Amino acid sequence: MTIFEKIVSAVKVVLTGGVIVYPTDTVYGIGCDPFNVEAVKRVYEIKKRERKPMPVLLPSLDMLYSVADPTPEEIEAALRLWPGPVTILMRKNPNLPDIVTAGEPSVGVRIPAHMIPLSIMEKAGKPLVGTSANISGQPSATEVKHIDESVLTKVDIVIDQGATFHKLPSTVVRVKRDGFEVVREGAMTAEEVARRLKA
């Protein structure tokens, strides 16, 4: 199966409530349509994860408003940081099911710099749950061979594109009116985030 055929297959899986494993610019993700509650439950079950917030990936700023209610400062930060390995915490759109954020009022969102998830989302017309493809508590996977076999056998399709570029999870930031806070430093350093936001 060519990569294009895998993308088409992944789109069909997402649109029919399935779960996929896919590469991103940071680490491999396990995802589904975040608006499909049963699919999101499957992601929790496959990861053996307690109810903790899961990030959402987007193909464009246009789709951001379907999952979040961003402030002007957050939009400005997104324009400076995306596409790339930075997740921005924003107020959740009420239409996004509470299960995605484990009831939290905010959601972590980003546009990845990787054509495969971008293509899947664009063709599906949907964002993707963007949590890491690992058993909860285990290290994030930068190659498919590092993903637990129990994860690989329970999802509907796996797209293997070799090692990811950054080999680290995304950096998580919270944008404020007077600056920003790095909640978790990952693939982009706090210094680089500061440089981009103050440029």
DONUFI-954193 format. One line per 4 residues: number of its first residue (from 1); their letters; for each residue x, y, z of N, C-alpha, C. Coordinates in pm, whole numbers. Example, Ala and Ser with C-alpha at 12.3 -4.5 7.8 and 13.67 -1.06 7.14 Angstrom:
% residues 2
1> as> 1319/-569/780/1230/-450/780/1320/-330/780  1285/-225/708/1367/-106/714/1290/3/787
END
This chain:
% residues 199
1> mtif> 85/-120/0/0/0/0/89/125/0  66/215/-93/144/339/-98/102/432/15  184/533/40/151/628/146/21/700/115  -5/727/-13/-129/795/-50/-250/706/-22
5> ekiv> -235/577/-50/-343/482/-21/-366/471/129  -256/476/207/-270/469/352/-342/593/406  -312/708/348/-380/831/391/-529/821/362  -564/774/242/-706/758/206/-774/659/301
9> savk> -705/550/333/-761/451/426/-778/511/565  -680/590/608/-688/653/740/-805/750/748  -828/823/639/-942/916/634/-1073/839/652  -1088/725/583/-1209/645/596/-1227/594/739
13> vvlt> -1116/555/801/-1121/507/940/-1169/619/1033  -1111/736/1017/-1149/849/1103/-1297/884/1086  -1343/886/961/-1481/925/933/-1583/820/977  -1538/697/999/-1630/591/1043/-1610/556/1191
17> ggvi> -1543/647/1264/-1532/628/1408/-1419/539/1453  -1319/518/1366/-1206/433/1401/-1092/509/1465  -985/435/1494/-868/490/1562/-744/459/1478  -656/558/1464/-536/543/1381/-409/574/1460
21> vypt> -298/516/1416/-165/554/1464/-95/621/1347  -36/736/1370/20/814/1260/143/894/1308  233/927/1215/350/1007/1252/316/1155/1260  389/1226/1344/383/1373/1343/528/1423/1341
25> dtvy> 544/1552/1349/679/1609/1353/748/1584/1487  671/1551/1591/728/1532/1725/743/1383/1757  632/1315/1785/631/1171/1813/512/1109/1741  502/977/1746/386/912/1685/262/939/1770
29> gigc> 149/962/1701/25/990/1769/-75/877/1750  -168/869/1844/-284/782/1828/-405/874/1831  -492/859/1732/-598/958/1723/-724/910/1658  -821/1001/1659/-954/976/1606/-1022/1110/1590
33> dpfn> -1145/1108/1546/-1228/1228/1540/-1260/1270/1684  -1215/1387/1730/-1241/1427/1869/-1388/1451/1900  -1470/1463/1796/-1614/1484/1818/-1690/1351/1827  -1620/1239/1810/-1682/1107/1821/-1647/1050/1959
37> veav> -1740/1059/2051/-1715/1022/2192/-1673/875/2204  -1737/786/2130/-1703/644/2140/-1560/619/2091  -1519/689/1986/-1383/675/1936/-1282/726/2038  -1314/838/2102/-1224/893/2205/-1212/795/2322
41> krvy> -1324/732/2359/-1319/631/2466/-1224/517/2428  -1226/478/2301/-1136/371/2255/-990/411/2270  -959/537/2240/-822/585/2254/-778/573/2400  -863/615/2493/-833/600/2636/-807/454/2671
45> eikk> -894/366/2621/-883/224/2654/-755/162/2596  -723/197/2471/-604/141/2407/-478/186/2479  -476/312/2523/-360/365/2594/-357/323/2741  -467/263/2788/-481/230/2931/-460/356/3014
49> rerk> -523/460/2968/-502/593/3025/-618/632/3114  -586/687/3230/-691/745/3314/-741/871/3244  -852/922/3288/-911/1038/3221/-826/1163/3245  -739/1189/3149/-655/1309/3149/-674/1379/3016
53> pmpv> -659/1511/3013/-681/1584/2888/-593/1534/2774  -649/1532/2653/-574/1492/2534/-570/1610/2437  -455/1633/2374/-445/1745/2280/-518/1715/2149  -541/1821/2074/-608/1811/1945/-521/1875/1838
57> llps> -501/1804/1728/-427/1857/1614/-524/1917/1513  -477/2018/1441/-559/2091/1343/-484/2101/1211  -559/2109/1099/-494/2129/971/-478/2277/936  -553/2363/1004/-552/2505/969/-611/2587/1082
61> ldml> -586/2718/1076/-645/2808/1176/-797/2811/1164  -848/2792/1044/-994/2793/1025/-1062/2692/1117  -1001/2575/1131/-1063/2470/1210/-1043/2490/1361  -953/2581/1397/-927/2606/1539/-1055/2641/1615
65> ysva> -1139/2720/1550/-1259/2769/1619/-1362/2659/1646  -1347/2544/1584/-1439/2434/1612/-1407/2364/1744  -1283/2382/1792/-1244/2313/1916/-1207/2408/2029  -1179/2535/1996/-1133/2629/2099/-1193/2768/2077
69> dptp> -1190/2847/2182/-1230/2987/2175/-1107/3072/2206  -1022/3095/2107/-894/3162/2131/-907/3312/2155  -815/3364/2234/-805/3509/2255/-720/3567/2141  -724/3699/2123/-638/3761/2021/-490/3731/2045
73> eeie> -449/3727/2173/-310/3698/2205/-272/3555/2164  -364/3462/2182/-339/3323/2144/-331/3307/1993  -413/3380/1921/-407/3376/1774/-272/3430/1726  -229/3540/1785/-99/3599/1748/13/3499/1775
77> aalr> 7/3431/1889/109/3331/1922/105/3215/1823  -16/3172/1787/-29/3061/1692/34/3097/1557  15/3221/1514/71/3264/1386/225/3263/1389  281/3279/1507/427/3283/1521/487/3146/1548
81> lwpg> 406/3053/1599/458/2923/1642/416/2805/1554  312/2821/1478/260/2710/1395/287/2734/1247  297/2626/1168/297/2486/1211/427/2453/1281  421/2364/1377/541/2329/1451/512/2257/1581
85> pvti> 618/2231/1659/607/2144/1776/567/2214/1905  471/2306/1896/425/2377/2016/274/2363/2030  232/2314/2145/90/2303/2178/52/2424/2262  -54/2493/2223/-101/2610/2297/-230/2574/2370
89> lmrk> -234/2604/2499/-354/2579/2578/-450/2695/2558  -574/2662/2520/-678/2763/2497/-808/2720/2563  -899/2814/2579/-1031/2779/2633/-1102/2687/2534  -1160/2582/2587/-1229/2483/2504/-1359/2540/2448
93> npnl> -1385/2509/2321/-1515/2540/2263/-1618/2447/2327  -1734/2497/2371/-1834/2411/2434/-1878/2293/2347  -1861/2303/2215/-1902/2194/2126/-1807/2075/2130  -1684/2096/2178/-1589/1986/2188/-1628/1899/2307
97> pdiv> -1647/1768/2286/-1690/1682/2396/-1597/1690/2516  -1657/1694/2636/-1579/1707/2760/-1481/1592/2779  -1510/1475/2721/-1422/1359/2738/-1281/1388/2683  -1272/1472/2580/-1141/1502/2520/-1050/1573/2620
101> tage> -1108/1662/2698/-1028/1741/2794/-1045/1691/2937  -1109/1575/2953/-1133/1518/3086/-1204/1618/3176  -1294/1697/3115/-1371/1792/3192/-1302/1925/3220  -1176/1936/3177/-1102/2061/3199/-1157/2170/3106
105> psvg> -1148/2298/3146/-1202/2406/3063/-1112/2444/2946  -989/2393/2942/-898/2428/2834/-861/2305/2752  -815/2332/2629/-772/2225/2539/-638/2264/2479  -550/2166/2466/-421/2190/2401/-434/2167/2252
109> vrip> -394/2264/2171/-411/2255/2025/-282/2293/1954  -262/2234/1836/-149/2275/1752/-171/2231/1608  -102/2298/1518/-94/2257/1378/44/2194/1360  52/2064/1333/182/1999/1319/249/2032/1186
113> ahmi> 381/2024/1185/456/2045/1060/486/1908/1000  381/1839/958/398/1706/900/283/1681/802  318/1645/680/217/1634/575/116/1522/596  155/1416/664/61/1304/677/-60/1340/764
117> plsi> -43/1383/888/-162/1423/964/-236/1540/901  -161/1634/840/-228/1747/774/-316/1698/660  -265/1604/581/-343/1550/469/-466/1474/518  -448/1394/622/-562/1318/676/-671/1413/723
121> meka> -631/1516/798/-730/1609/852/-798/1691/742  -721/1733/643/-779/1811/534/-879/1728/454  -842/1604/426/-932/1518/348/-1055/1477/429  -1037/1458/559/-1150/1418/644/-1236/1538/683
125> gkpl> -1178/1657/677/-1251/1775/723/-1271/1774/873  -1176/1710/943/-1186/1693/1088/-1050/1718/1153  -1049/1769/1277/-925/1767/1354/-898/1625/1401  -786/1604/1468/-752/1472/1520/-712/1481/1667
129> vgts> -757/1384/1746/-697/1368/1878/-549/1343/1855  -464/1413/1930/-321/1407/1903/-235/1360/2019  -288/1266/2097/-211/1213/2209/-106/1113/2159  -3/1090/2239/107/1004/2196/65/857/2191
133> anis> 121/784/2094/83/644/2070/163/551/2161  129/555/2289/198/470/2385/101/430/2497  137/326/2569/64/294/2691/92/407/2789  -10/454/2858/6/566/2950/117/537/3051
137> gqps> 208/634/3064/320/616/3156/447/570/3090  436/512/2970/553/469/2896/607/585/2811  734/579/2768/789/688/2686/714/704/2554  712/825/2504/654/850/2372/736/781/2265
141> atev> 670/736/2158/739/661/2053/779/752/1938  906/742/1897/954/818/1782/962/729/1657  941/598/1675/932/503/1565/824/401/1597  764/344/1493/657/246/1515/707/127/1596
145> khid> 832/87/1575/885/-30/1646/895/-7/1797  885/118/1840/888/149/1983/748/147/2046  645/134/1964/507/135/2015/470/-3/2067  408/-8/2183/368/-135/2243/278/-214/2147
149> esvl> 304/-343/2138/229/-429/2045/79/-426/2073  42/-410/2199/-101/-410/2233/-171/-287/2175  -96/-178/2156/-152/-59/2092/-170/-84/1943  -65/-137/1881/-66/-158/1735/-175/-256/1691
153> tkvd> -205/-355/1774/-304/-456/1736/-447/-411/1761  -466/-303/1838/-602/-260/1872/-652/-142/1789  -561/-78/1714/-605/33/1629/-645/-20/1492  -707/64/1412/-759/20/1282/-660/35/1167
157> ivid> -564/124/1181/-459/138/1079/-337/203/1142  -219/160/1097/-92/217/1143/-18/271/1021  19/398/1024/99/457/917/241/472/967  332/396/908/472/395/949/554/476/849
161> qgat> 610/587/896/695/670/810/834/686/870  880/583/941/1014/589/999/1020/680/1119  1141/723/1154/1162/805/1272/1103/946/1254  1048/999/1361/996/1136/1357/1111/1236/1358
165> fhkl> 1081/1358/1320/1187/1459/1303/1244/1507/1436  1159/1554/1526/1208/1614/1651/1247/1510/1756  1176/1396/1755/1203/1288/1851/1177/1329/1995  1095/1430/2013/1053/1477/2146/908/1520/2138
169> pstv> 833/1509/2249/695/1561/2249/695/1713/2228  579/1766/2198/568/1911/2176/590/1988/2306  631/2111/2289/638/2204/2402/497/2259/2425  457/2268/2550/322/2316/2584/333/2455/2647
173> vrvk> 258/2550/2592/262/2687/2645/122/2738/2675  118/2829/2770/-5/2903/2800/24/3050/2773  -55/3111/2687/-33/3251/2649/-117/3341/2738  -53/3447/2788/-122/3544/2874/-117/3681/2808
177> rdgf> -194/3773/2862/-195/3907/2804/-59/3974/2813  15/3942/2920/144/4007/2942/263/3914/2919  241/3805/2845/352/3715/2820/305/3572/2798  388/3477/2841/352/3337/2823/419/3254/2932
181> evvr> 368/3132/2949/424/3038/3045/451/2906/2974  569/2850/2990/599/2718/2936/556/2615/3040  452/2540/3006/398/2438/3097/484/2311/3089  531/2278/2970/619/2163/2949/715/2196/2835
185> egam> 844/2186/2863/941/2209/2755/965/2078/2682  957/2085/2549/974/1966/2468/1060/1996/2347  1002/1975/2228/1080/1986/2104/1127/2128/2073  1057/2229/2120/1104/2367/2104/1143/2422/2239
189> taee> 1262/2478/2250/1309/2529/2377/1229/2653/2419  1228/2678/2549/1160/2797/2601/1221/2923/2541  1353/2919/2517/1422/3036/2459/1373/3062/2317  1354/2955/2240/1305/2972/2103/1160/3021/2102
193> varr> 1078/2968/2193/940/3018/2205/942/3167/2234  1024/3208/2330/1033/3350/2367/1079/3435/2249  1177/3383/2174/1230/3459/2060/1121/3481/1956  1043/3377/1929/937/3389/1827/825/3480/1873
197> lka> 789/3471/2000/676/3550/2049/712/3697/2068  840/3724/2084/881/3863/2106/937/3927/1980  942/3850/1872/1000/3902/1747/915/4017/1692
END
